[in-house]
Amino acid sequence: MRKEPSSRFIKVRCSSCKNEQNIFGKPSSIVKCLVCNKTLAEPTGGKAKIKARILEVLEWISQKKMRLSYVL
C-alpha cells in the first residue's frame, strides 16, 4: 500500500479580478494571478500563505483509479 502525498493543489479566486486559478499548496516561489499579477500565495518553507479566497482543495487521484476511469 502506497502513502498518499500530503501536498495538494488548491483552487483560488483572485480578490481583484475574480480570476480562478489552481495553485500548488507548497510553492517554492511567489504565485501571482495570471490576469492582474496580484500575489495569490507566498512560500513559507512549507504550506503557502494564501492571500486569495480558497474555493476548493483538489484531491489526488491514484494512478489505479485514473486507469480505471479511462477504461470506462
C-alpha positions in Angstrom: 0.0 0.0 0.0 1.4 3.4 -1.0 1.2 6.5 1.1 -0.9 9.4 -0.3 1.0 12.6 -0.8 0.5 15.3 1.8 0.7 18.2 -0.7 -2.4 19.4 -2.6 -3.5 21.7 -5.4 -5.8 24.5 -4.3 -8.3 26.4 -6.5 -8.3 30.0 -5.5 -10.1 33.2 -6.7 -8.2 36.5 -7.1 -9.8 39.2 -4.9 -9.0 41.9 -7.5 -10.1 40.4 -10.9 -12.1 37.3 -9.8 -9.9 35.0 -11.9 -10.0 31.4 -10.7 -6.6 29.6 -10.7 -5.2 26.3 -9.5 -2.1 26.7 -7.4 0.2 24.3 -5.6 -0.3 24.2 -1.8 3.5 24.2 -1.1 5.0 26.6 -3.6 8.8 27.4 -3.6 8.2 30.9 -5.1 5.5 33.6 -5.0 2.4 32.7 -7.0 0.8 35.6 -8.9 -2.6 36.0 -10.7 -2.2 35.2 -14.4 -4.6 38.1 -15.3 -3.8 41.0 -13.0 -0.4 40.0 -11.5 -1.6 40.3 -7.8 0.1 37.9 -5.3 -2.1 34.9 -4.6 0.3 32.9 -2.4 3.7 33.2 -0.7 6.1 30.4 0.2 6.8 29.8 3.9 9.1 26.8 3.7 6.1 24.5 4.0 2.5 25.3 3.3 1.8 28.5 1.4 0.4 31.7 3.0 -2.7 32.0 0.8 -3.7 35.6 0.1 -6.8 34.8 -2.1 -10.1 33.2 -1.5 -9.9 29.4 -1.4 -12.6 27.8 -3.4 -11.7 24.1 -3.3 -8.9 21.8 -2.2 -8.3 19.4 -5.1 -7.6 15.8 -4.1 -5.0 13.5 -5.8 -6.4 10.7 -8.0 -4.4 7.5 -7.7 -3.0 6.0 -10.8 -5.1 2.9 -10.4 -8.3 4.9 -10.3 -7.1 7.0 -13.2 -6.5 3.9 -15.4 -10.0 2.6 -14.5 -11.6 5.9 -15.5 -10.0 5.7 -18.9 -11.2 2.1 -19.4 -14.8 3.0 -18.6 
